[in-house]
Amino acid sequence: MDKIIPYYRDRLGIDLENLEHPISKLVDVALRISGLEQIVVKQRLRMIGLALMEIKDYDANLYEFYLKKIVNNADISVNGFFFEVIQCSNLIKTSQEEKIIFKFGDHNLDEPDFFLDDCGFELTTIRFAEKSNKRNADQKLLSKFREKNKKKYANKDTLLLIEITQVVHYANQPEYKPSIGFKNLLKIISSESKFGVVLCYVENTVVVPETIHFKGTVHPAYGNECSQKLQNVIQKITKGRRNEFPDIPYVSPF
């Protein structure tokens, strides 16, 4: 934590004494827990810092937007924010590698979060509240999808990416098993979707000697009309590869 605390406290200006702020809470958690869960939280804090620095190198205005959002808003959803910033950084890198255009969406115009080669990318997350019963992962996913599916930007040229890591952690446990199986959920989403494709994203933590790697795997639900343009962009992002894990990955409850 020797580098993490100074980065958030001194460089970003977050009051780490204020445990109402989600970043401060996460730093506090990292200081109180141990083992693999501590490693996961610390690595996540490092990742958001690296993503912010990469965004700054690409676009200073976009960096300032995220910086104000993270410093001034104690009510941000820290997990949703982490996911958005990291994926923003990833899409920027893809745009540079593939020489395609990246653009930040305008929410005032009902646009999705980002555009890559004129294809929309809307990002969201679902999570259980700490004191919820954690037994309705299926309905939580369907509710979030249907909320987004009503938006103006839900069309064949737009991808909806839903991060479901935390709810999967609980859904995989017998006492929290939802009533609708995941494969059937994907079929329901596919049949209803106005989006070109809906990707359900699970972040896996793979432990290797002396470090860990966060790797995402996606479960697609294609709409009835996914444009070829969007399919081509997806191919560039994934480079046609599927993630393969050497061991059973760890899915974090955080």
N, C-alpha and C positions, 0 to 999 in steps of 0.2 A: 504493500500500500504506500510505500515511500514516494512513488512517482504519481500514483493515482490521486491521492489527497491534494498535493500541491497543484495538480492540473485543474481539478474542479474548483478548488478553493481560491487559488491565486490567479490562474490564467483565465478561467471562465467567470470567476467572481460569485460563485454560489456559496451561500452561507451554510456551511455544513453543520453548524450548531442548531439550525432550524430544522427539526425532524418532521415538520409539516411538508417540507419539500421532498419530492420523490427521489431525487438523486441523493440527498442527504440520508434519506431512509435506507437506500441501497448501500451506501457507504457504511452506515451503521450496522446493517446486516452482515456485511463482509467482515467487519471487525469482531462480530460476536459469534459467528459460526466457524466451522472448521471442516477439514476433509474435502471431498470432491465438490460439495455444494459451495464451499467458500471459493474454491478454484474457479467454478463456473461464474459466480457473481463477479469476482475480480476480473476475469477475462472479458466479461460483458462490459464492464466499465472501461476497460482498455479499448475495446472495439469501438465504442461510441466516440471516444476521443480520437482514434485514428480516422474514423469516418468523417468527423467534423473537420479534421485537418485536410483530408482529401477534397472535401467540398470547398473549403476555403481556397485551395490551390486552383480549383476550377472556376469558381464564381464567388467573389467576395460579398456580393449582395445577398446571394442565397445563404452563405455562411452567416451573415449578420441576422438574417431572418430566423434561422434556427437558433442562433445564440440568444437572441432576445426571447424566443419562445421557451428555451430551456432555463434561462436565468430568472426571468420575470414571472413565470407562471408556476405557482406551487400546485396547481390543480391539473397539470398535464398528466396524461396517462403515460407513465414512464416506459412501460413495455411497448405500447403502441408507438411512442416517440422513438425509442431505440430502433424498432423495426423499420420505421419510415426513413430515419436518417441513414441507417446501414444499407437499406435497399436503394436509397437515392445515390449513395456513394457507389454501389455496385453498378447501377444503371449508367452513371457517368463514366465509369471505367469501360463498360461495354461500348458505349457510344464512341469513346476515343479509340478503342481497339478496332472496332468495326467501321469507323469513319461514318457514323450515322448521327443524326441530329437528336440531341437531348433537349427537352424543354420542360420547365416547371409549370404545372397547371394553375389556372386561376379559379379558385373556389367561388369567387364572386360571379363568375360566368358559368357556374355549375360544371366545371371541367374536372376531370380526374386529377389525381395527385401529380402525375408526370406524363410526358409523351416521349416516345422513342420512335423516330422515323414516322411521326404522325399517328402512331398507335398509342392508345391510352393505357395507363397503368394506375389502377386504384388500389390502394393498400389499406388493410384494416386488420385488427386482431380481435380475438375473443378470449376472455379469461373469466374464471370463477372468482367472485369476491371471496375474501378470506373466510368469512363465516357462512357461506352458502352451503347447501347440501351436496353440491358437486355431482349430482346424479342425472343432470339433464344436458349433457354435452351435445346430444343430437339436436335438441330443440334450440339450444344456444346457437349452433352453427346455422341451422335453417333460418332462424330469426334474423341473424346478421346478414346472411345472403339475401333474404327477401327485402330487407331494408335497403340494401344497395341496388337490388334489381329494379327498384322503382325509380331510380335516379335517371336524370336526363342523359347522362353519359353511358348508360348501359346499352351497348350496341355491339355489333359484330367485329368492330375494330378495336375493342377495349378488353383488357384483361383485368379480372378482379383477383387479387392475391390476398387470401385470408390466412393469417398466422394462427395456428391452432395448437401450438406446442403444449401449453399448460393444461388445456382441457384433455388432450390426448394422454398426458401423464396420469390423469385421474380415470379417464375412460378405460384405460388398460388394466385397472385394478378391479377385481371381482365385485367389491362392495359398491362401486360406482358405475358399473356397466350400464350404458344407456339402452333403451328399448329398441332403437333402430340401428342396425349395423352400419358400419362406415361405407361399405360398398353400395348399400341401398340408398344411403344419404347422397352419394355422388350421382346415382341414377336420378334421384328426385331433383337435385340441383341442375343436372344436365337437361332434364325435360322441361324445366321452368325457365331456364336462363335466357336472358336477352343479351348477355355478354358473349363475346367470341369464345372465351374460355374462363372458367373459374378454377384457380389453383389453390388447393388447401396445402399449406406449408407447415412442415414439422421440422423444427431445428433439433438436430441430434448432436450430442457431445461425444466425440470419440477420444478416448484417453490413449495417448501414446507416451513413450518414455519422456519424462520431464516436462511434458506440456499436454495441452488438449487442443482439439480442433472442433470448431463449430461448423457443421455441414448441414445444409438444408436438403430435404427431399420433398418433392411436390406430388400431389395426387390430383390429376386433372379431371375436370368435368366440362367437356366441350359442349357449347351451345349448338343449336340446330344449324346456325350459319356462322361459322368462324371464318373470317376473311383470310384469303391467302396471304395478304400483307401482314396480318398479325401472326400467322403461322411462321412466316419467314423471320420475323423479329424474334419469336420464341426460339427458333432454331439457332439464331445467332447468340442469344443469351446462354442457352444450355450447351451450345456447340455440339448438339446431337448426342450428348453423353448422359447417362444415368449415374447417380451417385451410388457407389458401392462401399459398404462398410466392412472392414475386416473382422470386427467383433460386434456383439450386440451393443448398439449405441445407448447412451444414457439420455433420457428425455427429462429435462429439468422441470421441477414444479415452480420455478421462479419466472 
